[in-house]
Amino acid sequence: MTTLKPLALILAIVATISTTRAQTNEQKDHIPNTGSSAIGFVYNPISGIRANSMFQAGDFIGNAIAAQAASPFQMFILGEPMISLRYKYKLSQTTAFRASIGFSGANFNYKEYVLDDILLKIDPLTTEQVEDIIHFNMIGGGINVGLEFSGGTGNLRFNGGVGIVYNFGGGSTQFTYGNAMTRDNPAPGVIQLVDSLRMSGTYYDINLAMARPTKRYNIGLEHAFGITFDLGLEWFFAKNLSVGAGVNFTPLIFAIQPETYSEMEGFSMTDNRVLNFTRRISSGSNYLLYGTENIGVLVSFNYYF
């Protein structure tokens, strides 16, 4: 229900302004003719709201980063682009072909303190700390091609659409540690978010005191294909100009995940030195996502010619 509140407010404003104009002035019909084209910008505020909400609590962003970093299936997030460029061509007065392309991304730097290992050996009761940092970045985009259907009278029109969506995305997670890995400190302390990503024991023929990730990444991009529907209003407030508001719904997505790797830093008890090696996390995956939770809000500004 939270997702629908911005849409309800936008639709109420559009409907109120349109009704007021109709009551106070004799409106001209600004509906474009068959054969007209339009270029417009589409803004999805839900993408921004979701990204900003991650900064409201340290635990939330930390959990999000940890989940992405540890998962062998997904190192980034695919979603509706925040801003898209859209083209429309009117096949008839009630039907239009449309295509849009958009991009989005995020960069998080999560910082957390952990006890200083050097001072801890000197004084077991010390409270001195150093800082671990998780750098998480992602970038993605999408292409949407489909048909739009409209109806109604006057300059306020109801519209709905169906389309095929192609999304792509990629990203990586990098780790910076406050406690250095050395001969005197072969198993340095790390923050709890990284603790589950550590490994120890025998790795191939290497006897590891401890190994921790320094970077996790995918070879290539994730690709996803889906079906999307939308429903909303478009108000032609002037000749060749319109604003729109609606809600979109993507109930089905099939995604292909590339290989996932992790660069590790470990202390070899055999060689008595720090080693850097690459560990294969996943050979690649695919998955089918379906449900009713993938809902977004679309606000658009369009110029017809």
N, C-alpha and C positions, 0 to 999 in steps of 0.2 A: 504494500500500500504506500510506503514511503516513496517509491519510484514514481507513482502516479500523481503525487501532490504537485510537482512542478508543472506537469501537463495540464492538470485541472485548472490551475491558476492562469496559465497561458491561454487556454481555450476560453476561459471566462472573460479575459481581457479582450481577446479578439471578437468574441460574440457581442460584448457590450459596446465596443467602439462601432462595430458594424451596424448594430441596431440603432444606436444614437444617430449615426449618419443618415440612415434610412428615414428616421423620423423628422430630422431637421432640414434635410436637403433632398432634392430629387437626384438620385444617383445616376451616373452614366454607367453603361455596361462596358466594363473593361476586360471582359473575357476574351482571351486571344483566339484567333481563328485557326481552323485546321491548316496544318502546314507550318505553323509557328514553331520557333525553337526558343529555348530558355537556358540561361546559364545562372546557376545559383550556388550559394554556400549553405551547407547544412551543419548545424551545431548540435552535438549530443552532450548536454550538461551532465548526464549520468556518469560518463567517463571521467569527467573532472571531479565529480562528487566522490566517486569511488577512490580515485587516486588521492585526493586530499584527506579522506577519512583515515588513510593509513598513517597519517602523521598525528592523529589525535591522541594516540597512546603508544608508548614505546613497546609494550608487549605485543600490540597488534601488528605493527610493522615488523617486529622481530620474528613473530611467528610466521608471517607471510614470507619473509626472506628465507627462514629456515625451511619452510615447506617447499619452496621452489628449489633451494639449493640441494636439499637431500633427495628430492624425488627423481627417480631414474626415468620418469615418463615426461616430465615437463620442466623446462628451465626458464620459461617465460609465459606471459599471459596473452592470449588472443582475445580481442574484444572489438566492439564497434569503435571506429576512429572518432576522436573528439570533434574534428573539423573535416568536412569532405567538400569536394567540388563536384557539382552535379549538372548534367546536361539532360534536357528533355526535348522531345520532338512530338508535337501533337498529331497523332494519326487521324483523329476525329475530334469532335467537340467533347467527347466523353472518354477518350482513350489516348494515352501518350506512352511512347517509349522513353525510358530513362536509363541513365548509366552514371555511376558516381565512383570517385576514387578518393581515398583519404588516408592519412597517416597519424600515428600517435606513438608516444613513448614515455618513459619515466626513468628517473635516476635517483636511487635511494642510497644514502650513506648512513648506516646504522652504527652507532658507537656505544660501547659498554665497557665498564671498568672490570678488571680482574686483579687479584693480588699480585704484587711484584715478587717474582720468584727469588731474585737475588737477595732482597731485603728479608724475605720470609725465612731463608736459610740462616740469616744472621740473628733474626729476632722472630720466633714463631708467633708472637703476639702482634706483629706489625699490622697496621691497617693501610700502609702505603699501597697505591694501586698504579697500574699502567692501563693503557687503552687498547682494546681490540676494535677493529673497524671492518664492517662488511659492506662492500660496494656492490650494489645490485643495479644493473641497467638493462633496459629492454626497449625494443622498438618494433613496431608492427604497422600494418596497414590493411586495407581491404578494398575490393572492387565489387560493386553491386550492379547487376544488370537485370532489368525487368520491365513490367508494364504497370501503368497507373490508370485507375478508373475514377471518374469524377461524376458528380451529380448535384442537382440543386438549381435554384434560380437566383438571379442577382449576382452580386460580386462576391458573395460568400459561398464557397462550394465545399461540399464534403468529398473527400477522396480516400481511396484505398489502393493498395498495391501489393504485388507479389514479385519476388525476384530470386535470383540465384546469387549467392554471395561467395566470394573467394577471399579468404584472409591469410595473411602470412605474418610471421613474427620471429624474432630471435633475441638472444640476450646472453649475458654471462654474469657470474658472481665471482668477485675477487675478495680475498681475505688478507688483511694486514694485522699482524700480531704485535702486542707490546712486549711479550716475553720471548726473547730470542732462543732459538734451538742451538745449543752448543754441546761440547763434550762434557762440560760441567753441569749442563741442564738438558739432558737428552729427551725429557718428556715434560716440556713446559706447560704451565697452566693456561687454559683458554676459557672463554666465556661458555656458558651452558649451551647456547645455540649451536656452537661448533662441536661440542663434546661428542654428540652422536655421530659426527662425520669422521671422527678420528679412527685410526686402526693401529693394531699392534700385532706382534707375533711374526710368523714367517710369511713373507710375501715372495713367491717364487723361491729363490735361494737366499733371500735377504732376511736376516733376523732383525726385526725392527723393534726398537724400544718404544717408539711411537711415531706415527705419521699423521699429518694434518693437511687439509686442502689449502692450496693457495689460489686456485682458480677452478671454476667449473663452467663448461661451455658446451655448445652443440656444434657439430660439423654441418653447417648449412642452416637453412630456415625450416621452421615448421610450416606446413601447408594445410589449410582447412577449407572444406567446401560445405555449403549449407543452403537451406531454404529460409527465406525471410518474408514476413508479412508486415504491413503497416496500415494504420487507419488514422485519419485526422481531418483538419480543416485548412483551406487556403483562401485567403482574403485578397482580392484584387483592389487595392486601395487607390491606385492611379493607373493611368495608361501604361502598359508594359511592365508594371511593377506589382509584386505580390509578396505577402509574408504567409508562412504556414507553420502549423504546429501539429504534432501527432505523436503516436506511440508505435514503436516497432517491436516485433516479436520474432525471434529466431529459434524455432523449436527443434531443429535438427542440424547437427554439424558432424562431419566426418573429418578427422585430422590425422596427419601423418607426421610422426616425430622422427627426426634424424638421430644419428649416433650421439651419445653423450659421453664426455670425457671429464676427468678431474686431474689437474696437476697437483701433485703431492710433494710435501717436504717431510722427510723422515730421517731419523737417526739410526744408522746401521751399527748394530752391536758387533757385527762381523768385521767391518772395516774401521769401526770407531770414528765415523765421520758422518756429516750431514749429506744426504743424497736427495736429488730431485728426480722424480719420475712421473710418468703419465699413466693413469689408471683408467681403463675403459669401464664406464658405469652401465651403459646400455647400448645394445646393437641397433637400436631403433624400435619404435613402437607405432601402433596406430590405435585409434579409439573412436567410438561413436558416442557422441553426446546428444541427449535428447531430454526435453523437459520444458517446464513453463517458467523457469526463473530468468531466462535470458531476455529481459525486457529493457528497452531503452526509450528515451524521449528525444524527439527530433524537432528542432526549430530551424526554419529555413527563410532565406531571402532570395527572391528570384527576379531576373530581368528577362522579359520576352522580346523577341525581335523577329 
